[in-house]
C-alpha cells in the first residue's frame, strides 16, 4: 500500500513537471510568433497577458512550499475560471460573454491536448503510462 501511495505521488508530480515543461515551451513559442507578425495592440497585449499568467502558474516559487505542484495544477484553473466569469458578468449580454468564455476554454484545452500528444509522439492516447 505504501508503494501505491509513492507511485501515485510520483505520477502526479510527473504530470506537473510535464505541464511546467509544456507551459514554458508554449509561452516561448507564443513570444516567437508575436515577434514575426504584425497584430494589433490589443492582441499583442492579450498574448502578453496570457504568457505572463502561464509562466506564473508554471513558476515553482509562487506558492507556499507545503502546496505541491500538482495541487496547484488541479486547483488554479478554478481561480482563473472564477476570474473569467467575474469579468464576463460585467459585459453586455448581447456580446454573449459566456459563449466566448467557453470557446476560449475549449481552445486552451485543445492546445494543451495537442502538446501532450506531441510529447508522446502520436495524436491518440489509447494506453496508460
PyMOL commands that set and color helices and strands:
alter all, ss='L'
color gray80, all
select helices_A, chain A and resi 2-35+41-58+60-62+69-88+93-95+97-120
alter helices_A, ss='H'
color red, helices_A
deselect
rebuild
show_as cartoon
